[in-house]
Amino acid sequence: MNNANTGMDMGMGMTGCMDGMMWGMGILGILFAILLILGIAALGKYLFAGKRQ
């Protein structure tokens, strides 16, 4: 019975770790998407500014 409980605790610990990793990956993904959008916007602004001059 004790072994089963220990196994359950370890399983819950792994689940918590996976949730933390998913949050971390989600935050990194959002930051990467924002940087990508800003980079594309800057590139577009630079290209269109070059055509006007």
DSSP file (Angstrom, degrees, kcal/mol; ACC not computed):
  #  RESIDUE AA STRUCTURE BP1 BP2  ACC     N-H-->O    O-->H-N    N-H-->O    O-->H-N    TCO  KAPPA ALPHA  PHI   PSI    X-CA   Y-CA   Z-CA
    1    1 A M     >        0   0    0      0, 0.0     4,-2.1     0, 0.0     5,-0.2   0.000 360.0 360.0 360.0 -41.6    0.0    0.0    0.0
    2    2 A N  H  >  +     0   0    0      1,-0.2     4,-2.4     2,-0.2     5,-0.2   0.898 360.0  52.9 -63.6 -39.8    2.8    2.4    0.9
    3    3 A N  H  > S+     0   0    0      1,-0.2     4,-2.4     2,-0.2    -1,-0.2   0.902 107.5  51.6 -62.8 -40.2    4.5    1.7   -2.5
    4    4 A A  H  > S+     0   0    0      2,-0.2     4,-2.2     1,-0.2    -1,-0.2   0.917 110.6  48.4 -62.7 -43.4    1.3    2.5   -4.4
    5    5 A N  H  X S+     0   0    0     -4,-2.1     4,-2.4     2,-0.2    -1,-0.2   0.905 110.8  50.4 -63.7 -40.9    1.0    5.8   -2.5
    6    6 A T  H  X S+     0   0    0     -4,-2.4     4,-2.5     1,-0.2    -2,-0.2   0.906 109.7  51.4 -63.6 -41.0    4.7    6.7   -3.2
    7    7 A G  H  X S+     0   0    0     -4,-2.4     4,-2.2     1,-0.2    -1,-0.2   0.895 109.4  50.1 -62.1 -40.2    4.1    5.9   -6.9
    8    8 A M  H  X S+     0   0    0     -4,-2.2     4,-2.4     2,-0.2    -2,-0.2   0.919 109.9  50.4 -64.6 -43.1    1.0    8.2   -6.9
    9    9 A D  H  X S+     0   0    0     -4,-2.4     4,-2.3     1,-0.2    -2,-0.2   0.913 110.8  48.8 -61.7 -42.7    3.1   11.0   -5.3
   10   10 A M  H  X S+     0   0    0     -4,-2.5     4,-2.3     1,-0.2    -1,-0.2   0.900 110.2  52.2 -64.5 -39.1    5.8   10.6   -7.9
   11   11 A G  H  X S+     0   0    0     -4,-2.2     4,-2.1     1,-0.2    -2,-0.2   0.908 110.0  48.0 -62.7 -42.2    3.2   10.6  -10.7
   12   12 A M  H  X S+     0   0    0     -4,-2.4     4,-2.3     2,-0.2    -1,-0.2   0.890 110.2  52.8 -66.2 -38.8    1.8   13.9   -9.3
   13   13 A G  H  X S+     0   0    0     -4,-2.3     4,-2.1     1,-0.2    -2,-0.2   0.909 109.3  48.5 -62.9 -42.2    5.2   15.4   -9.1
   14   14 A M  H  X S+     0   0    0     -4,-2.3     4,-2.5     2,-0.2    -1,-0.2   0.889 109.6  52.9 -64.9 -38.8    6.0   14.5  -12.7
   15   15 A T  H  X S+     0   0    0     -4,-2.1     4,-2.4     1,-0.2    -2,-0.2   0.912 108.7  49.7 -63.0 -42.2    2.6   16.0  -13.8
   16   16 A G  H  X S+     0   0    0     -4,-2.3     4,-2.1     2,-0.2    -1,-0.2   0.897 111.1  49.6 -62.6 -40.4    3.5   19.3  -11.9
   17   17 A C  H  X S+     0   0    0     -4,-2.1     4,-2.2     2,-0.2    -2,-0.2   0.912 110.9  49.1 -65.1 -42.6    6.9   19.3  -13.7
   18   18 A M  H  X S+     0   0    0     -4,-2.5     4,-2.5     2,-0.2    -2,-0.2   0.896 109.6  52.1 -65.2 -39.7    5.3   18.8  -17.1
   19   19 A D  H  X S+     0   0    0     -4,-2.4     4,-2.4     1,-0.2    -1,-0.2   0.914 109.5  50.1 -61.4 -42.4    2.8   21.6  -16.4
   20   20 A G  H  X S+     0   0    0     -4,-2.1     4,-2.4     1,-0.2    -2,-0.2   0.902 110.8  48.9 -62.5 -41.3    5.6   23.9  -15.5
   21   21 A M  H  X S+     0   0    0     -4,-2.2     4,-2.8     2,-0.2    -2,-0.2   0.894 110.1  51.5 -65.6 -39.3    7.5   23.0  -18.7
   22   22 A M  H  X S+     0   0    0     -4,-2.5     4,-2.4     2,-0.2    -2,-0.2   0.912 110.3  48.6 -64.9 -41.3    4.3   23.6  -20.8
   23   23 A W  H  X S+     0   0    0     -4,-2.4     4,-2.5     2,-0.2    -2,-0.2   0.927 112.7  49.1 -61.9 -44.4    3.8   27.0  -19.2
   24   24 A G  H  X S+     0   0    0     -4,-2.4     4,-2.5     1,-0.2    -2,-0.2   0.917 112.4  46.7 -61.5 -44.7    7.5   27.8  -19.9
   25   25 A M  H  X S+     0   0    0     -4,-2.8     4,-2.5     2,-0.2    -1,-0.2   0.881 111.9  52.1 -65.8 -37.4    7.2   26.7  -23.5
   26   26 A G  H  X S+     0   0    0     -4,-2.4     4,-2.3    -5,-0.2    -2,-0.2   0.920 110.9  46.4 -64.8 -43.9    4.0   28.6  -24.0
   27   27 A I  H  X S+     0   0    0     -4,-2.5     4,-2.5     2,-0.2    -2,-0.2   0.924 113.9  48.4 -64.8 -44.0    5.6   31.8  -22.6
   28   28 A L  H  X S+     0   0    0     -4,-2.5     4,-2.6     1,-0.2    -2,-0.2   0.893 111.1  51.7 -63.2 -38.8    8.6   31.3  -24.8
   29   29 A G  H  X S+     0   0    0     -4,-2.5     4,-2.4     2,-0.2    -2,-0.2   0.910 110.3  47.6 -63.5 -42.8    6.4   30.7  -27.8
   30   30 A I  H  X S+     0   0    0     -4,-2.3     4,-2.4     2,-0.2    -2,-0.2   0.924 113.1  48.2 -64.6 -44.4    4.4   33.9  -27.2
   31   31 A L  H  X S+     0   0    0     -4,-2.5     4,-2.5     1,-0.2    -2,-0.2   0.911 112.1  49.7 -62.0 -42.1    7.6   35.9  -26.8
   32   32 A F  H  X S+     0   0    0     -4,-2.6     4,-2.4     1,-0.2    -1,-0.2   0.908 110.6  50.0 -63.2 -41.9    9.0   34.4  -30.0
   33   33 A A  H  X S+     0   0    0     -4,-2.4     4,-2.5     2,-0.2    -2,-0.2   0.909 111.0  49.2 -63.3 -42.1    5.8   35.2  -31.9
   34   34 A I  H  X S+     0   0    0     -4,-2.4     4,-2.7     2,-0.2     5,-0.2   0.931 112.4  47.4 -62.9 -45.9    5.8   38.8  -30.7
   35   35 A L  H  X S+     0   0    0     -4,-2.5     4,-2.4     1,-0.2    -2,-0.2   0.893 112.1  50.7 -62.7 -39.4    9.5   39.2  -31.7
   36   36 A L  H  X S+     0   0    0     -4,-2.4     4,-2.4     2,-0.2    -2,-0.2   0.926 111.6  46.8 -64.3 -45.2    8.8   37.7  -35.1
   37   37 A I  H  X S+     0   0    0     -4,-2.5     4,-2.5     2,-0.2    -2,-0.2   0.918 113.6  48.5 -63.6 -44.0    5.8   40.0  -35.7
   38   38 A L  H  X S+     0   0    0     -4,-2.7     4,-2.5     1,-0.2    -1,-0.2   0.891 111.5  50.6 -63.5 -38.8    7.8   43.1  -34.6
   39   39 A G  H  X S+     0   0    0     -4,-2.4     4,-2.4    -5,-0.2    -2,-0.2   0.913 111.5  47.0 -64.6 -43.1   10.7   42.0  -36.9
   40   40 A I  H  X S+     0   0    0     -4,-2.4     4,-2.6     2,-0.2    -2,-0.2   0.906 112.6  50.2 -65.5 -41.4    8.4   41.6  -39.9
   41   41 A A  H  X S+     0   0    0     -4,-2.5     4,-2.5     2,-0.2    -2,-0.2   0.912 111.7  47.9 -63.1 -42.6    6.8   44.9  -39.2
   42   42 A A  H  X S+     0   0    0     -4,-2.5     4,-2.5     2,-0.2    -2,-0.2   0.911 112.4  49.2 -65.0 -42.1   10.2   46.6  -38.9
   43   43 A L  H  X S+     0   0    0     -4,-2.4     4,-2.5     2,-0.2    -2,-0.2   0.921 112.3  48.0 -63.2 -44.0   11.3   45.0  -42.2
   44   44 A G  H  X S+     0   0    0     -4,-2.6     4,-2.7     2,-0.2     5,-0.2   0.911 111.9  49.2 -62.9 -43.2    8.1   46.1  -43.9
   45   45 A K  H  X S+     0   0    0     -4,-2.5     4,-2.4     1,-0.2    -2,-0.2   0.913 112.1  49.2 -62.3 -42.4    8.5   49.6  -42.7
   46   46 A Y  H  X S+     0   0    0     -4,-2.5     4,-1.9     2,-0.2    -2,-0.2   0.915 113.2  46.3 -63.5 -44.2   12.1   49.7  -43.8
   47   47 A L  H  X S+     0   0    0     -4,-2.5     4,-1.4     2,-0.2    -2,-0.2   0.919 115.2  45.1 -66.6 -43.4   11.3   48.4  -47.3
   48   48 A F  H  X S+     0   0    0     -4,-2.7     4,-1.5     1,-0.2    -2,-0.2   0.860 111.9  52.7 -70.8 -33.7    8.3   50.7  -47.8
   49   49 A A  H  X S+     0   0    0     -4,-2.4     4,-1.3    -5,-0.2    -1,-0.2   0.872 107.6  53.2 -66.3 -36.2   10.3   53.7  -46.5
   50   50 A G  H  < S+     0   0    0     -4,-1.9    -1,-0.2     1,-0.2    -2,-0.2   0.847 106.4  52.2 -67.4 -33.5   13.0   52.9  -49.0
   51   51 A K  H  < S+     0   0    0     -4,-1.4    -1,-0.2     1,-0.2    -2,-0.2   0.842 105.9  54.6 -71.4 -33.2   10.5   52.9  -51.9
   52   52 A R  H  <        0   0    0     -4,-1.5    -1,-0.2     1,-0.2    -2,-0.2   0.849 360.0 360.0 -70.5 -32.8    9.2   56.4  -51.0
   53   53 A Q     <        0   0    0     -4,-1.3    -1,-0.2     0, 0.0    -2,-0.2   0.499 360.0 360.0 -81.7 360.0   12.6   58.0  -51.0
